[in-house]
Amino acid sequence: MAITGDDVSLEDIIPISLDFAVVEVSSPEELAVVGADTRVRVSYCEEELELRLPFGSHSRCFLTEVNRAWSDICKSPTQVPKFEWINKYSKVTRGLDVVKQGLAPASTTVGKLNQHRKTEKGSFEREKGSNSATHKSRVYSNLESSGISSREDRDDLVRSSSHTPSNKAQILTMPQFGLRDTLIRCELLKNEESYTYLENFSFFLGTYNVNGQSPKESLRPWLSCTLNPPDMYCVGFQELDLSKEAFFFNDTPKELEWTKAVSEALHADAKYALVKIVRLVGIMLIFFVKKEHAEFISEVEAETVGTGIMGRMGNKGAVAIRFCFHNSDICVVNSHFAAHIEEYERRNQDYKDICSRLQFRQLDPTQPPLTIMKHNVVLWIGDLNYRISDLDVDNVKELISNKDFETLHTYDQLKRQIDKEAVFDGFLEGDIDFQPTYKYDTGSDNWDTSEKCRVPAWCDRILWKGKNIEQKHYHSHMALKTSDHKPVSSMLIVGIKRINGEAYKKTFEDIVRNIDKMENECIPSVSLSQREFDFKDVKFMQHKAQTLSLFNDGQVPCQFEFIQKPNEPTYCKPWLTANPYKGFIAQGGSVDIELEIFVNRTTAPELNFGKQMIEDILVLHLERGKDYFISVTGNYLPSCYGTPINLLCQLREPIQDMTQETLRKLAEMSGEEIVLNTEKPLDIPKELWMMVDHLFRNAIKQEDIFQQPGLRSELAEIRDCLDTGMPDSLPGSNHSVAEALLLFLDSLPEPVVPYHFYQQCLESCSNASQCEKVISMLPQCHQNVFNYLAAFLRELLKNSASNRLDVNILATIFASLLLRSPMKQDFAEKRKTQEFFQHFLIQGSS
């Protein structure tokens, strides 16, 4: 299952030669579509491959480079061109090793990318004349084949690149424009009020947790509840599909079922175009616009973030769509936060994770990505799962029967957390004058009559952030009974900025004249708040940041960028980032740059043993100006995370009690040479024993163990306990200790099953006795750890009725940690590792 971008791999290799061709296979109707996927046919000799490339700048760049490489081959058939874009834009460079091994006659390749992480589907159609095929349907989309191609050779992604008021945002963000055009763009944005005016548009927002059900009734009571048709529809679903297939393979027929149900329930008095669909497991967001507004939509992008176990799984998280409408940037987020009444802090963390991790690529790939809050308007919908606290179920139901929603709302967790400014800072929510939307018996309006008898709650919410927004209604819809939730809707009237063409032209000309005068006055310069930064006591997976302030003390605006030092691949060490690493400072202006340190599983091993230090020199370069050198130093506190098993078995004292010199010497020795003292080494690392023993004593019957994330603050406390001493018991919840164990296994430099045994495991996966034979050949400490973990997991399975675990779930989670591949794992290999590990989870296995 692809969870992150690192899980995407090159599957097939096709050499670009005279036998190669790439042709767009769009139909005439499809050529009228803007913002949809691109469909091309790639042929080589007798082989053909059809690619559907997702709408966006990366696909355009890919096709441009392919065509350029093919043109170069035609000019010089003996010379092999290089795919320079892969290193610049992509994380799949490891896939090029296949080429180096001789599987293709040329180093220029086309990769067919397998990405199961997310689905981004949809079309965006505009009418082209009275005979257009789009007249055939009221909803202007093709729901059966949801990727409709667009022209590959467009000058830009949405409209032509002629310099007109309506598309100044597009032209000024294209990569070919340099400092002068950046200055013009910034000045235009600064003077926006002089050439824009507000016009109101209606946005219908809807959210519905469908509890894994298929649509069984019309959605019109929900989606067509307004007298007048909305200008926009943003419809979000949660728990679209609860099956394991949807969770592990991110594929479900219910996506099409619910999309069709939505399209059939839109307001009958208008015609709509489907702009975009984005889905992550069971979280889906659908975006429709009135047909007449389609030409004013641009820069459509969609992204997803999973916040499930280890912050990656997609059973909880968010999907989002951002777009530009006229002259306003809008972002719509649909999220599903952690469940259970007591987990409000986890829900707060989900919100913060989504805000920090969900980022949209810009048209110019050299520009930093856009976060949710960098939009004029943010619309947030979803099953936020905040509950009603400090009231028993009878009191809650009594307040509901009296329609005293105002009093009941004072016990609402989301209201309390917003009042504390813990989440949704700056967001607004309308008054709630409808009864809670969760939890009902499916097919009825009766409150939950199951054994758990859930307390009613307003789980399903709609909030917004931005200026010039007025809410017209905020309702639940009791008529729909498909789910244990009721859908919710809100109608917002949003003031959208539109451009006055004449005023824009005058402003633009004035700005150009002013820039002409000052362009060559002097060289840009900045003053720095400090040039030396010292980070004390850096810990594993602990975020630390300090602020570097730049002040433009020159006579002109300037551009800055951190640049690479000679013979180094990036501008900084892998544990360090500068945010932003490039940017623009107006004359007399300033910018704060966060220098952030974060040590993860990749960088921890060498820092643990002093092979690397927290030391780096950053080079800050000014365009047409001089360079500044910034020193970053610090000290790293060694951790059991990122330390090999055999070394941990030698350490009877906490790792932070050891001197770095001792750890460095130990790291330089081979496994047989490690002799710290005359005592017999531990059978397994004491840190591993502490976590497993804690879980065995406290969490053997814990519901959803290893499937629900812990709290980040508790993970930090657990790490500190393991690294500094041996307390009687570990702090934090069972879920936090479980995630700490998974992170421990994930951070091992050499996995429990060492890399050189990996191939043997794959070859013997179907034979239980052969599997046991491979494990018997492992180094003793690795063998002990493997058998110890397997025994513990078998004990968990004995209590599956309580903890809801089964062999498949545990094999999926642990096989990828215990049997890691030295190279990129393909799907077939992942299946084999799970099959291998399943032999040790079956009751009675040795």
Secondary structure as the mmCIF struct_conf table of DSSP 4:
data_model
#
loop_
_struct_conf.conf_type_id
_struct_conf.id
_struct_conf.beg_label_comp_id
_struct_conf.beg_label_asym_id
_struct_conf.beg_label_seq_id
_struct_conf.end_label_comp_id
_struct_conf.end_label_asym_id
_struct_conf.end_label_seq_id
BEND BEND1 THR A 4 THR A 4
HELX_RH_3T_P HELX_RH_3T_P1 GLY A 5 ASP A 7
STRN STRN1 SER A 9 PRO A 15
BEND BEND2 SER A 17 SER A 17
TURN_TY1_P TURN_TY1_P1 LEU A 18 ASP A 19
STRN STRN2 PHE A 20 GLU A 24
HELX_RH_AL_P HELX_RH_AL_P1 PRO A 28 LEU A 31
TURN_TY1_P TURN_TY1_P2 ALA A 32 ALA A 32
STRN STRN3 VAL A 33 VAL A 33
BEND BEND3 GLY A 35 GLY A 35
STRN STRN4 THR A 38 TYR A 44
TURN_TY1_P TURN_TY1_P3 CYS A 45 GLU A 46
STRN STRN5 GLU A 47 LEU A 53
HELX_LH_PP_P HELX_LH_PP_P1 PRO A 54 PRO A 54
BEND BEND4 PHE A 55 GLY A 56
HELX_RH_AL_P HELX_RH_AL_P2 SER A 57 LYS A 75
TURN_TY1_P TURN_TY1_P4 PRO A 77 THR A 78
BEND BEND5 GLN A 79 GLN A 79
HELX_LH_PP_P HELX_LH_PP_P2 VAL A 80 PRO A 81
HELX_RH_AL_P HELX_RH_AL_P3 GLU A 84 TYR A 89
BEND BEND6 LYS A 91 LYS A 91
HELX_RH_3T_P HELX_RH_3T_P2 THR A 93 LEU A 96
HELX_RH_AL_P HELX_RH_AL_P4 ASP A 97 VAL A 98
HELX_RH_PI_P HELX_RH_PI_P1 VAL A 99 LEU A 103
BEND BEND7 ALA A 104 SER A 107
STRN STRN6 THR A 109 ASN A 114
BEND BEND8 ARG A 117 ARG A 117
STRN STRN7 THR A 119 LYS A 121
STRN STRN8 GLY A 122 GLY A 122
STRN STRN9 GLU A 125 GLU A 125
BEND BEND9 GLY A 129 GLY A 129
TURN_TY1_P TURN_TY1_P5 SER A 130 ASN A 131
HELX_RH_3T_P HELX_RH_3T_P3 ALA A 133 LYS A 136
BEND BEND10 ARG A 138 ARG A 138
STRN STRN10 VAL A 139 TYR A 140
BEND BEND11 SER A 141 SER A 141
BEND BEND12 LEU A 143 SER A 145
STRN STRN11 GLY A 147 GLY A 147
TURN_TY1_P TURN_TY1_P6 GLU A 152 ASP A 153
BEND BEND13 ASP A 155 ARG A 159
HELX_RH_3T_P HELX_RH_3T_P4 PRO A 165 ASN A 167
HELX_RH_AL_P HELX_RH_AL_P5 LYS A 168 THR A 173
BEND BEND14 MET A 174 MET A 174
TURN_TY1_P TURN_TY1_P7 PRO A 175 GLN A 176
HELX_RH_AL_P HELX_RH_AL_P6 LEU A 179 LYS A 190
TURN_TY1_P TURN_TY1_P8 ASN A 191 ASN A 191
HELX_RH_3T_P HELX_RH_3T_P5 GLU A 192 SER A 194
TURN_TY1_P TURN_TY1_P9 TYR A 195 TYR A 195
STRN STRN12 THR A 196 ASN A 209
TURN_TY1_P TURN_TY1_P10 ASN A 211 GLY A 212
HELX_LH_PP_P HELX_LH_PP_P3 GLN A 213 PRO A 215
BEND BEND15 GLU A 217 GLU A 217
BEND BEND16 LEU A 219 LEU A 219
HELX_RH_AL_P HELX_RH_AL_P7 ARG A 220 LEU A 223
TURN_TY1_P TURN_TY1_P11 SER A 224 SER A 224
BEND BEND17 THR A 226 ASN A 228
BEND BEND18 ASP A 231 ASP A 231
STRN STRN13 MET A 232 GLN A 238
BEND BEND19 LEU A 240 LEU A 240
BEND BEND20 SER A 243 SER A 243
HELX_RH_AL_P HELX_RH_AL_P8 LYS A 244 PHE A 249
TURN_TY1_P TURN_TY1_P12 PRO A 253 PRO A 253
HELX_RH_AL_P HELX_RH_AL_P9 LYS A 254 ALA A 265
BEND BEND21 LEU A 266 LEU A 266
TURN_TY1_P TURN_TY1_P13 ALA A 268 ASP A 269
BEND BEND22 ALA A 270 ALA A 270
STRN STRN14 TYR A 272 LEU A 280
TURN_TY1_P TURN_TY1_P14 VAL A 281 GLY A 282
STRN STRN15 ILE A 283 LYS A 290
HELX_RH_3T_P HELX_RH_3T_P6 LYS A 291 PHE A 296
STRN STRN16 ILE A 297 GLY A 306
BEND BEND23 GLY A 308 GLY A 308
HELX_RH_3T_P HELX_RH_3T_P7 ILE A 309 GLY A 311
TURN_TY1_P TURN_TY1_P15 ARG A 312 ARG A 312
TURN_TY1_P TURN_TY1_P16 GLY A 314 ASN A 315
BEND BEND24 LYS A 316 LYS A 316
STRN STRN17 GLY A 317 PHE A 325
TURN_TY1_P TURN_TY1_P17 HIS A 326 ASN A 327
STRN STRN18 SER A 328 HIS A 336
BEND BEND25 HIS A 340 HIS A 340
TURN_TY1_P TURN_TY1_P18 ILE A 341 GLU A 342
HELX_RH_AL_P HELX_RH_AL_P10 TYR A 344 ARG A 357
STRN STRN19 GLN A 359 PHE A 360
BEND BEND26 LEU A 363 ASP A 364
TURN_TY1_P TURN_TY1_P19 PRO A 365 THR A 366
BEND BEND27 GLN A 367 GLN A 367
HELX_LH_PP_P HELX_LH_PP_P4 PRO A 368 PRO A 369
STRN STRN20 LEU A 370 THR A 371
HELX_RH_3T_P HELX_RH_3T_P8 ILE A 372 LYS A 374
BEND BEND28 HIS A 375 ASN A 376
STRN STRN21 VAL A 377 ASP A 383
STRN STRN22 ILE A 388 ILE A 388
BEND BEND29 ASP A 390 LEU A 391
HELX_RH_AL_P HELX_RH_AL_P11 VAL A 393 SER A 401
TURN_TY1_P TURN_TY1_P20 ASN A 402 LYS A 403
HELX_RH_AL_P HELX_RH_AL_P12 PHE A 405 HIS A 409
TURN_TY1_P TURN_TY1_P21 THR A 410 TYR A 411
STRN STRN23 ASP A 412 ASP A 412
HELX_RH_AL_P HELX_RH_AL_P13 GLN A 413 ASP A 419
TURN_TY1_P TURN_TY1_P22 LYS A 420 GLU A 421
BEND BEND30 ALA A 422 VAL A 423
TURN_TY1_P TURN_TY1_P23 ASP A 425 GLY A 426
STRN STRN24 LEU A 428 LEU A 428
BEND BEND31 PHE A 434 PHE A 434
STRN STRN25 TYR A 438 TYR A 438
STRN STRN26 TYR A 440 TYR A 440
TURN_TY1_P TURN_TY1_P24 THR A 442 GLY A 443
BEND BEND32 SER A 444 ASP A 445
HELX_LH_PP_P HELX_LH_PP_P5 ASN A 446 ASN A 446
STRN STRN27 TRP A 447 TRP A 447
HELX_LH_PP_P HELX_LH_PP_P6 ASP A 448 ASP A 448
BEND BEND33 SER A 450 SER A 450
TURN_TY1_P TURN_TY1_P25 GLU A 451 LYS A 452
HELX_LH_PP_P HELX_LH_PP_P7 ARG A 454 PRO A 456
STRN STRN28 ALA A 457 ALA A 457
STRN STRN29 ASP A 460 LYS A 465
BEND BEND34 GLY A 466 ASN A 468
STRN STRN30 ILE A 469 SER A 476
TURN_TY1_P TURN_TY1_P26 MET A 478 ALA A 479
BEND BEND35 THR A 482 ASP A 484
STRN STRN31 HIS A 485 HIS A 485
STRN STRN32 VAL A 488 ILE A 499
HELX_RH_AL_P HELX_RH_AL_P14 GLY A 501 MET A 518
TURN_TY1_P TURN_TY1_P27 GLU A 519 ASN A 520
BEND BEND36 GLU A 521 GLU A 521
STRN STRN33 VAL A 526 LEU A 528
BEND BEND37 SER A 529 SER A 529
BEND BEND38 ARG A 531 ARG A 531
STRN STRN34 GLU A 532 VAL A 538
STRN STRN35 PHE A 540 PHE A 540
TURN_TY1_P TURN_TY1_P28 MET A 541 MET A 541
STRN STRN36 LYS A 544 ASN A 552
BEND BEND39 GLY A 554 VAL A 556
STRN STRN37 CYS A 558 ILE A 563
HELX_LH_PP_P HELX_LH_PP_P8 GLN A 564 LYS A 565
TURN_TY1_P TURN_TY1_P29 PRO A 566 ASN A 567
BEND BEND40 PRO A 569 CYS A 572
TURN_TY1_P TURN_TY1_P30 PRO A 574 TRP A 575
STRN STRN38 LEU A 576 ASN A 579
BEND BEND41 PRO A 580 TYR A 581
STRN STRN39 LYS A 582 ILE A 585
TURN_TY1_P TURN_TY1_P31 GLN A 587 GLY A 588
STRN STRN40 SER A 590 ILE A 597
STRN STRN41 VAL A 599 VAL A 599
TURN_TY1_P TURN_TY1_P32 ARG A 601 THR A 603
HELX_RH_AL_P HELX_RH_AL_P15 ALA A 604 ASN A 608
TURN_TY1_P TURN_TY1_P33 PHE A 609 GLY A 610
BEND BEND42 LYS A 611 GLN A 612
BEND BEND43 ILE A 614 ILE A 614
STRN STRN42 GLU A 615 LEU A 622
TURN_TY1_P TURN_TY1_P34 GLU A 623 ARG A 624
BEND BEND44 GLY A 625 GLY A 625
STRN STRN43 ASP A 627 TYR A 636
BEND BEND45 CYS A 640 CYS A 640
TURN_TY1_P TURN_TY1_P35 TYR A 641 GLY A 642
HELX_RH_AL_P HELX_RH_AL_P16 ILE A 645 LEU A 648
TURN_TY1_P TURN_TY1_P36 CYS A 649 GLN A 650
BEND BEND46 GLU A 653 GLU A 653
HELX_RH_3T_P HELX_RH_3T_P9 ILE A 655 ASP A 657
BEND BEND47 MET A 658 MET A 658
HELX_RH_AL_P HELX_RH_AL_P17 GLN A 660 GLU A 668
BEND BEND48 MET A 669 MET A 669
TURN_TY1_P TURN_TY1_P37 GLY A 671 GLU A 673
BEND BEND49 LEU A 676 GLU A 679
HELX_LH_PP_P HELX_LH_PP_P9 LYS A 680 LEU A 682
BEND BEND50 ASP A 683 ILE A 684
HELX_RH_AL_P HELX_RH_AL_P18 LYS A 686 ASN A 698
TURN_TY1_P TURN_TY1_P38 ILE A 700 LYS A 701
TURN_TY1_P TURN_TY1_P39 GLU A 703 GLN A 707
BEND BEND51 GLN A 708 GLN A 708
HELX_RH_AL_P HELX_RH_AL_P19 ARG A 712 THR A 724
BEND BEND52 ASP A 728 SER A 729
BEND BEND53 GLY A 732 GLY A 732
HELX_RH_AL_P HELX_RH_AL_P20 ASN A 734 ASP A 746
TURN_TY1_P TURN_TY1_P40 SER A 747 SER A 747
BEND BEND54 PRO A 749 GLU A 750
BEND BEND55 VAL A 752 VAL A 753
HELX_RH_3T_P HELX_RH_3T_P10 TYR A 755 PHE A 757
HELX_RH_AL_P HELX_RH_AL_P21 TYR A 758 GLU A 763
TURN_TY1_P TURN_TY1_P41 SER A 764 SER A 766
HELX_RH_AL_P HELX_RH_AL_P22 ALA A 768 SER A 776
TURN_TY1_P TURN_TY1_P42 MET A 777 MET A 777
BEND BEND56 LEU A 778 LEU A 778
HELX_RH_AL_P HELX_RH_AL_P23 GLN A 780 LYS A 798
TURN_TY1_P TURN_TY1_P43 ASN A 799 ASN A 799
HELX_RH_AL_P HELX_RH_AL_P24 SER A 800 ASN A 803
HELX_RH_AL_P HELX_RH_AL_P25 VAL A 807 LEU A 818
BEND BEND57 LEU A 819 LEU A 819
BEND BEND58 PRO A 822 MET A 823
HELX_RH_AL_P HELX_RH_AL_P26 PHE A 827 GLN A 838
TURN_TY1_P TURN_TY1_P44 HIS A 839 LEU A 841
BEND BEND59 ILE A 842 ILE A 842
TURN_TY1_P TURN_TY1_P45 GLN A 843 GLY A 844
#
